[in-house]
Amino acid sequence: MKKQFVLFLIFMSALVLIPKNAIAQDVESFEELLFAEIPSVVSAIGRQQQQSEVSLPMYVITKEDIRRSGAKTLSQLFWRVPGVQMRSDSGTFNQVGIRDQANLTTMNLLTLIDGVVVFNALHNGTNWNSMAITLPEIERIEIIRGPGGVLYSSNAAYGVINIITKSALEKREKKNYASVKGGDHQYYEGGLGLGYASEEKDLGIRAAFQHHWRKGWDNMHGVEGIEQEAKLSVGGGRLDGNFKEGKGHYFITARKSDFGGRTLKLFPPPMKDNEGMVLLSGHVSYQVNDFYDISMDASMNKQSHTQILCNDMDLYRLADKFQNNFTYSLWGEHITALGVEFDFRKINGSEDALVNPDDSHKTTSFFFQDEYRPTDKWIFTAGSRAERHSILINNPTNIDDWLWSPRFSGIYKINDNQRLTTSVSRAYLMPSFIDENFLVNGVRVGNIDLEPFKVWNYDFGYHGSFLDNTLFLNTNVFYMDHADMLAILAGLPNENSGEVKTYGFEMGTKYNITAHWSVFGDYSFLNKDYDPQDIFSAATQGSVDGISTHMIGAGTRYTRNRWDYDFYIKYYSGYMGANSIYETPSIKIDGFVKPIVRIAYHFAWAEKYDAVLEFVVNDFLDGRVYESAHRFQREPQVHLGLTVEF
């Protein structure tokens, strides 16, 4: 605790040294942001709509939530989201799962940046550590729990995380910022963001850069020569523009990241575990008239790997998506979406790669969706997605070349403040490159004849506000039926024979006590059942035992004058720790709690600079049992940060 105490003294000393005339400007704006409504979301139907009209279970992390989270990395933002399983398996590696275990190969969760898929084609999971995005550049994160609907390809069976970055045309007087952070475990971070928009607000550009470095123990499991550290460098920019008197909008993004993790010095030359991402994307939308609008997206994503076990590989993904929306009246109001999407993924690896270095996957998809409002109280949405994968075409055991993913959902508005939601859908998860082609000592452990496994999902929710819209309650129950799951048996090829039933309950609530003070909480229950007599279903046991059945969170947020106070604590019930590359047997992890405290002070000077000085402490109850059990690197427990906007 000595380092924590020293950093806290530095924080208090810095406050004393701030000039007395450094009065925070527009302090009320912070309070307004605290209770600001989210005007619209885009992830549910591919176009803007009110969040209150979304039938899918959705949670939105706003830019104010991000600013006050105390998070150092992207994945740490999800600790507070109901239904999300989190694993901080080391200070370097954080994993995320929705209604399922959280590990590197969580392949049922689709992650996007501005609508562009960024999951890793090697294992169809998400490399959270090397995501090419900085936290200050995020406008909001829209999280769908359960199948994402017909707009998203396979691997969206359990959920969708869509990270939406800030527009270069955003209406802010101060568009530039500089930030520095530092804490224990040799944690350092520096960031810079610059922005410009024309006076006519028809053209704008943003650029951001960040370097993040932290180090844990110099040895692991008592073995000298293994170092755990994290070096993440991220840079990128976004160009926004309007045309046709604001009826059309476009943006172009370019982002790059380089992440360095473990270093193994046991044998010369040292072997490293590095990742990197290059993301180029473009989007155009145009409102032709009141009846018709169109949007187009194109992207290129390259992920590079230099790994201890997987050697050198580059993973490429090219994608194009076209969506047409029609708004019309026919026995009620309709919004109909028709679209097509093309997706190509390829590995370019060294000859000693553990998968086929020349493998590729191709997908063609068509989707249809209609949102129908017969009255002001009812909203029905029905549609389907048809996908044709090269995996299916080249598979001699497959019967159908096309996968159909239907979806139906409904909303009933009890009154202006309460509504009921329901949805039924089917989704598929495609095998990854590793599932098909994984080699060990020249022997194929994967299986090129794998089929996709399917999931039927049933959701029912209640959403309401009370006490003059100061108390909010969101609840959801769900049931998922999994068939043809990937089963891995020692010494046998992978099979599609596992069956698992999943059901659970998710709840989030918030109460605005005053204009300055709010409290909030969440509870999630998740359970999975399988037939232990079925050896293939039992082979999926890792996904069953690797979850926390109960997760309970509570927190408070207080804003007064120039001060912000934030506190949150979450309890996770015990689970079996996933196997790692460091040790084979799974271990029992007891239930634990993860708290975080943030204190921040706002000030300004010269009418040109607004600044925030923050002090953050997390895990001070020492609940990092997974890290301790595996002797993994620890994440920093305490840090100071300073952000200046100009």
Buried (B, 14 or more C-beta within 10 A) or exposed (E): EEEBEEBBEEBEEBBEEBEEEBBBBEBEEBBEBBBEEEEEBBBBBBBEBEBBBBBBBBBBBBBBBBBBBBBBBBBBBBBBBBBBBBBBBBBBBBBBBBBBBBBBBBBBBBBBBBBBBBBBBBBBBBBBBBBBBBBBBBBBBBBBBBBBBBBBBBBBBBBBBBBBBBBBBBEEEEBBBBBBBBBBBEBBBBBBBBBEBEEEBBBBBBBBBBBBBBBBBEEBEEEEEBBBBBBBBBBBBBBBBBEEEEEBBBBBBBBBBBBBBBBBEEEEEEBBBBBBBBBBBBBBBBBEEEEEBBBBBBBBBBBBBBBEEBBBBBBBBBBEBBBBBEBEEEEEBBBBBBBBBBBBBBBBBEEEBBBBBEBBBBBBBBBBBBBBBEEEEEBBBBBBBBBBBBBBEEBEEBEEEEBEBBBBBBBBBEEEBBBBBBBBBBBBBBBBBBBBBBBEEEEBBBBBBBBBBBBBBBBBBBBBBEEEEBBBBBBBBBEBBBEBBBBBEEEEBBBBBBBBEBBBBBBBBBBBEEEBBBBBBBBBBBEBEBEEEBBBBBBBBBBBBBBBBBBBBBBBBBBEEBBBBBBBBBBBBBBBBBBBEBBEEBBEBEBBBBBBBBBBBBBBBEEEBBBBBBBBBBBBEEBBBBBEBBBBBBBBBBBBBBBBBE
